[in-house]
Amino acid sequence: MRIAITGAAGMLGQAAVPAFERAGHQVLGLDRSRADVTKLGSLREACRDFRPQWIVHLAAFTRVDDCESNADLAFLVNGVGAGNAAQVAAEHAAGVVAISSDYVFDGRADAPYREWDATAPRSVYGASKRAGEQAVRHLNPRHVVVRTSWLFGHGGPNFVDTMLRKARAGDALKVVDDQRGSPTYTVDLADALTRLVAAGACGTAQVTNRGDCTWYGFARYFLDRAGLAGGLGPTDSAAFVRPAPRPAYSVMSPLWYEHVTGARMPDWQDAVDRYLDEVAQ
């Protein structure tokens, strides 16, 4: 199939383009220089001759704290941009896959969020991603909204790389131990996106690596593995006041994804092991 991928230069995009190529698809990778997703005409023109059968929409404004002081831009990129991708896909009778976030939930749950649970974002970023979900569902019946969380991988800033760099510099590290979620490797998420497209089902999927931990538990695991955990200690969210509130609990159930694809995501520890092995090469 012909797959157009927005945000192709981003961290997830750099994993998704080769994943779809390995799956045998013809891929049109679109970075911002080739298609501004906030402008319908720009995206429409970029896709005109390619005639996509699916648009995989990865472009996003993901700097969570910056969204608080740039709400208009956040909603333009994450809300309008997602709607534009859905509309252009519909004009080609194509499907759209749009990436969303655990931040659409309020974080007050004590069991994994299900796909149909009510959303209640507490940040501008979360609200803008929910707006994108709503636009995609409204504008294109052939849609898959994919919620994910705590991404790490090659080609972009991420928690694993940041903590490893600071630990190697000898910094004392304090990491919050009262926020729980599921780390997700971009390579595994990209492979999951190919399975969702192959399945052809429409709906809302929640796709993360399996299992959950706190940010401190996450850091402890990969710093222990790297032999760099000596300066690491736990703290709580009150010690790190940020412009955007973080969900205290954002573990999500993968029920629908597993049902439609017949696949299970790898455990997050296995994903971290593979990532560390790759960055060490």
C-alpha positions as CSV (number, residue, x, y, z in Angstrom):
1,M,0.0,0.0,0.0
2,R,0.9,3.7,-0.3
3,I,1.6,5.1,3.1
4,A,2.2,8.8,3.7
5,I,3.8,9.6,7.1
6,T,3.8,13.1,8.6
7,G,6.4,13.9,11.2
8,A,8.8,11.6,9.4
9,A,11.9,13.4,10.8
10,G,10.8,13.0,14.4
11,M,11.8,10.3,16.8
12,L,8.8,8.1,16.1
13,G,8.9,9.0,12.4
14,Q,12.4,7.7,12.1
15,A,11.3,4.4,13.4
16,A,8.0,4.3,11.5
17,V,9.3,5.0,7.9
18,P,11.6,1.9,7.9
19,A,9.0,-0.2,9.7
20,F,6.5,0.4,6.9
21,E,9.1,-0.1,4.3
22,R,10.1,-3.5,5.8
23,A,6.4,-4.4,5.8
24,G,6.4,-4.0,2.0
25,H,4.7,-0.6,1.7
26,Q,5.5,2.3,-0.5
27,V,6.3,5.2,1.9
28,L,6.2,9.0,1.4
29,G,7.9,10.5,4.4
30,L,6.8,14.1,5.1
31,D,8.8,16.4,7.3
32,R,7.8,20.0,8.0
33,S,9.7,21.2,5.0
34,R,7.6,19.1,2.7
35,A,4.2,19.4,4.4
36,D,3.0,21.9,7.1
37,V,0.3,19.9,8.7
38,T,-1.3,23.1,10.2
39,K,-2.1,24.2,6.6
40,L,-4.6,22.0,4.8
41,G,-3.4,23.2,1.4
42,S,0.2,22.3,2.1
43,L,-0.7,18.7,3.2
44,R,-3.1,18.3,0.4
45,E,-0.5,19.3,-2.2
46,A,2.2,17.0,-0.7
47,C,-0.1,14.0,-1.0
48,R,-1.8,14.9,-4.3
49,D,0.4,12.9,-6.7
50,F,1.2,10.1,-4.2
51,R,-2.5,9.3,-3.6
52,P,-2.0,7.6,-0.2
53,Q,-4.1,4.7,0.9
54,W,-3.3,5.5,4.5
55,I,-1.9,8.6,6.2
56,V,0.0,7.9,9.4
57,H,0.0,11.2,11.3
58,L,2.9,11.5,13.7
59,A,3.6,15.3,13.5
60,A,2.9,16.9,16.8
61,F,3.9,19.7,19.3
62,T,5.1,17.5,22.2
63,R,7.0,19.9,24.5
64,V,4.4,19.5,27.3
65,D,5.5,22.5,29.4
66,D,5.8,24.8,26.4
67,C,2.3,24.0,25.4
68,E,1.1,25.7,28.6
69,S,2.4,29.1,27.4
70,N,1.7,28.4,23.7
71,A,-1.8,27.1,23.8
72,D,-2.8,28.5,20.4
73,L,0.1,26.7,18.7
74,A,-0.5,23.5,20.6
75,F,-4.1,23.4,19.4
76,L,-3.1,24.4,15.9
77,V,-0.5,21.6,15.6
78,N,-2.1,18.9,17.7
79,G,-5.8,19.6,17.0
80,V,-6.1,21.3,13.6
81,G,-3.1,19.3,12.2
82,A,-4.7,16.0,13.1
83,G,-7.9,17.1,11.5
84,N,-6.1,18.1,8.3
85,A,-4.5,14.7,8.1
86,A,-7.9,13.1,8.5
87,Q,-9.5,15.3,5.9
88,V,-6.8,14.8,3.3
89,A,-6.9,11.1,3.9
90,A,-10.7,11.2,3.4
91,E,-10.3,13.0,0.1
92,H,-8.3,10.1,-1.1
93,A,-10.7,7.5,0.3
94,A,-7.8,6.6,2.6
95,G,-7.5,5.7,6.2
96,V,-5.8,7.8,8.9
97,V,-3.7,6.7,11.9
98,A,-3.2,9.5,14.4
99,I,-1.0,9.4,17.5
100,S,-2.5,10.5,20.8
101,S,-1.3,10.5,24.3
102,D,-1.9,9.2,27.9
103,Y,-2.2,12.9,28.8
104,V,-5.9,12.8,27.6
105,F,-6.6,11.2,30.9
106,D,-6.6,12.9,34.3
107,G,-4.3,10.4,35.9
108,R,-6.5,9.7,38.9
109,A,-7.3,6.0,38.1
110,D,-5.9,3.0,40.0
111,A,-6.3,0.5,37.2
112,P,-5.3,0.6,33.5
113,Y,-7.4,3.0,31.5
114,R,-9.7,1.3,28.9
115,E,-10.2,2.7,25.4
116,W,-13.7,3.9,26.2
117,D,-12.9,5.6,29.6
118,A,-13.8,9.2,29.8
119,T,-11.0,11.6,28.9
120,A,-10.3,14.6,31.2
121,P,-7.0,16.2,30.3
122,R,-5.4,18.5,33.0
123,S,-2.9,20.2,30.7
124,V,-3.0,22.2,27.5
125,Y,-1.0,19.4,25.8
126,G,-3.5,16.8,26.8
127,A,-6.5,19.0,25.8
128,S,-4.9,19.6,22.4
129,K,-4.3,15.9,21.8
130,R,-7.9,15.2,22.8
131,A,-9.0,17.9,20.2
132,G,-7.0,16.0,17.6
133,E,-8.7,12.7,18.5
134,Q,-12.1,14.4,18.2
135,A,-11.2,15.9,14.8
136,V,-9.9,12.7,13.4
137,R,-13.1,10.8,14.5
138,H,-15.3,13.5,13.0
139,L,-13.6,13.9,9.7
140,N,-12.7,10.4,8.7
141,P,-14.6,7.2,9.5
142,R,-11.6,5.1,8.5
143,H,-9.5,6.1,11.5
144,V,-7.3,4.6,14.1
145,V,-6.5,6.8,17.1
146,V,-3.4,5.4,18.9
147,R,-2.7,6.5,22.4
148,T,0.8,5.9,23.7
149,S,3.1,7.1,26.5
150,W,6.7,7.6,27.7
151,L,8.4,7.3,24.3
152,F,12.1,6.6,24.0
153,G,14.1,5.8,20.9
154,H,16.7,6.9,18.4
155,G,16.6,10.3,16.7
156,G,15.2,12.6,19.4
157,P,15.6,13.7,23.0
158,N,14.2,11.2,25.5
159,F,14.4,10.3,29.2
160,V,16.8,7.4,28.7
161,D,19.4,9.3,26.9
162,T,19.1,12.3,29.2
163,M,19.5,10.3,32.4
164,L,22.4,8.3,30.9
165,R,24.2,11.5,29.9
166,K,23.7,13.1,33.3
167,A,24.8,9.9,35.2
168,R,28.0,9.7,33.0
169,A,28.7,13.3,33.9
170,G,28.6,12.4,37.6
171,D,25.4,14.3,38.4
172,A,23.3,13.4,41.4
173,L,19.9,12.4,40.0
174,K,16.6,12.7,41.7
175,V,13.6,11.1,39.8
176,V,10.0,11.2,40.7
177,D,8.6,7.9,42.2
178,D,4.9,8.9,42.3
179,Q,4.0,8.9,38.6
180,R,3.3,5.6,37.1
181,G,3.1,4.7,33.4
182,S,4.4,2.4,30.6
183,P,7.7,3.2,28.8
184,T,7.4,2.6,25.1
185,Y,10.2,2.0,22.5
186,T,9.6,3.8,19.2
187,V,10.7,0.7,17.3
188,D,8.0,-1.5,19.0
189,L,5.3,1.2,18.5
190,A,6.2,1.6,14.8
191,D,5.9,-2.1,14.3
192,A,2.5,-2.0,16.1
193,L,1.4,0.7,13.7
194,T,2.1,-1.5,10.7
195,R,0.0,-4.2,12.3
196,L,-2.9,-1.9,12.8
197,V,-2.8,-0.8,9.2
198,A,-2.7,-4.4,8.1
199,A,-5.6,-5.3,10.3
200,G,-7.8,-2.6,8.7
201,A,-10.0,-2.2,11.7
202,C,-11.0,1.3,12.9
203,G,-11.3,2.6,16.4
204,T,-9.1,3.6,19.4
205,A,-6.0,1.6,20.2
206,Q,-3.8,2.0,23.3
207,V,-0.3,0.9,22.5
208,T,2.6,0.8,24.9
209,N,5.2,-1.7,25.9
210,R,3.8,-4.1,28.4
211,G,4.1,-3.6,32.2
212,D,4.4,-0.4,34.1
213,C,6.7,1.4,36.5
214,T,7.4,4.8,38.0
215,W,9.9,7.2,36.4
216,Y,12.3,6.3,39.2
217,G,11.8,2.6,38.6
218,F,12.4,3.2,34.9
219,A,15.6,5.1,35.6
220,R,16.8,2.5,38.2
221,Y,16.4,-0.3,35.6
222,F,18.4,1.2,32.8
223,L,21.0,2.9,35.0
224,D,21.6,-0.3,36.9
225,R,22.1,-2.1,33.6
226,A,24.6,0.6,32.6
227,G,26.4,0.5,35.9
228,L,25.5,4.1,36.6
229,A,22.9,4.0,39.3
230,G,25.1,5.1,42.2
231,G,23.9,8.7,42.2
232,L,20.2,8.0,41.7
233,G,17.6,8.6,44.3
234,P,13.7,8.9,44.4
235,T,11.7,12.0,45.0
236,D,8.1,13.1,44.5
237,S,6.3,15.4,42.1
238,A,6.1,18.2,44.7
239,A,9.9,18.6,44.3
240,F,9.6,19.3,40.6
241,V,6.9,21.9,40.0
242,R,6.4,22.3,36.3
243,P,4.0,24.5,34.2
244,A,2.0,21.4,33.1
245,P,0.7,18.8,35.5
246,R,1.7,15.2,34.9
247,P,-0.7,12.3,35.2
248,A,0.0,10.4,38.4
249,Y,-1.2,7.2,36.8
250,S,-1.4,6.7,33.1
251,V,-1.2,3.0,32.5
252,M,-3.5,2.0,29.6
253,S,-5.1,-1.3,28.6
254,P,-4.1,-2.7,25.2
255,L,-7.3,-4.8,24.9
256,W,-8.5,-3.5,21.5
257,Y,-5.0,-3.5,19.9
258,E,-4.4,-7.1,20.9
259,H,-7.9,-8.1,19.8
260,V,-7.6,-6.7,16.2
261,T,-4.0,-7.6,15.6
262,G,-3.5,-10.8,17.6
263,A,-0.2,-9.4,18.8
264,R,1.2,-8.5,22.2
265,M,3.8,-5.8,22.8
266,P,7.1,-6.7,24.4
267,D,7.7,-6.0,28.0
268,W,9.2,-2.5,28.6
269,Q,12.3,-4.1,30.2
270,D,13.0,-6.1,27.1
271,A,12.5,-2.9,25.0
272,V,15.0,-1.0,27.2
273,D,17.5,-3.9,26.9
274,R,17.3,-3.8,23.1
275,Y,17.6,0.0,23.0
276,L,20.7,0.0,25.2
277,D,22.3,-2.7,23.2
278,E,21.8,-0.7,20.0
279,V,23.1,2.6,21.4
280,A,26.2,0.8,22.7
281,Q,27.1,-0.4,19.2
